[in-house]
């Protein structure tokens, strides 16, 4: 077999050398064919019988004029009808400029109301189901009272928001109509490689549907600063304001990402755009189809930290990679699986884990109650572990208590932390205590600097363990207030006269 390959290669080279004499007469077509022949031989893209292999056909360089004249037009014609424009509008109450003025209130009274102002935003979306299911960004429809979508052929429809998730910056809409719509399939974003060709389709600056081309510049981008989601596809396909919610399309006509943000100093594209992977989008769409109004993340009950070079050296790891387990909740799936603080997760379901954000993405896309395989590093050895994510427990109490009165906590809404609430607030699921869920605008609580996700630990020397205890402590009559809160792992103490 080896001698056969050598014979085929030698014969091909002889044919190629003889062909050089005819290049001047045969023109560009012959040069293209010869270039593709050499490319197939050198890259392993041609089989023994001269046919191009699947690997060679999937990725090859354009070597001739014929390749350079290829067009994306058939692909765009197939996918573009599934990309829609999203128009979101909301009514905002406008405060009168004369409100609070004694003179005007004397003659016109205190109820000087101005008509509400309508705020609108423009973005893009992708039909992913023939029944009219649309995926877009959360920030496109944030606080919207009405959402309309316009198809590429000009038809417009009202739509209903089925699900929205601010932390992922994703939302799912449903067109209020029973007809069949053009749609694009969700592809496998894990199959992407850096350098793959992609198209971005959307409505930049409201000029109309626009298609741009580029490549996948990077995968698994973290710390982008757009949302809490930390696993973006980076592309140099031009993305501009208005492209948000549009599709990132691969060469098979599949949606492999939802365009979300750009890095720019001018407000326009400089070739650094970010898209949410389609596998994350699919998990959110499945949640919407199941009837959920919010995306529920699978729970395993463990906290993770990055593996620094110092930690890697101390543990004996060859390089700083993986997710270091910092905590394990009691009776959680992680505890049942035998995971311990100090273990390092190196892979999940056969995919390498480079950092905690990558593990968070893998866990978020893992179906609830479906077993996952982990490769962990412990005491100098690699081990296998099986873990089954579940729904986060709600805890013993889900009631939210609103603090009123004249204390520094007035205007704060608090609740007892449980894994499900901690997950919704994007906190460590093992955290315990009374947490601030919301702070009313212009309230005393906001005035003293309380924020959502603050944990109230102590008030005037009394440990706070339940929302009812905090409400009772806040009702006491005193001019001096001493309290401590925990914020991002730090304990802050305040003493003030109120």
Secondary structure, 3 states (H helix, E strand, C coil): CHHHHHHHHHHHHHHHHHHHHHHHHHCHHHHHHHHHHHHHHHHCCECCCCCECHHHHHCCCCCCHHHHCCCCHHHHHHHHHHEEEEEEEEEECCCCCCCCCHHHHHHHCCCCCCCCEEEEEEEEEEEEECCCEEEECHHHHCCCCEEEEECCCCCEEEEEEEEEECCCCEEEEEECCCCCCCCCCECCHHHCCCCCEEEEEECHHHCCCEEEEEEEEEEEECCCCCCCCCCEEEECCCCCCCCCCCEEECCCCCEEEEEEEECCCCCCCCCCEEEEEHHHHHHHHHHHHCCCCCCCCCECCEEEEECCHHHHHHHCCCCCCCEEEEEECCCCHHHHCCCCCCCEEEEECCEECCCHHHHHHHHHCCCCCCEEEEEEEECCEEEEEEEECECCCCCCCCCEEECCCCCCCCCEEEEECCHHHHHHCCCCCCCCCEEEEEECCCCHHHHCCCCCCCEEEEECCEECCCHHHHHHHHCCCCCEEEEEEEECCEEEEEEEEC
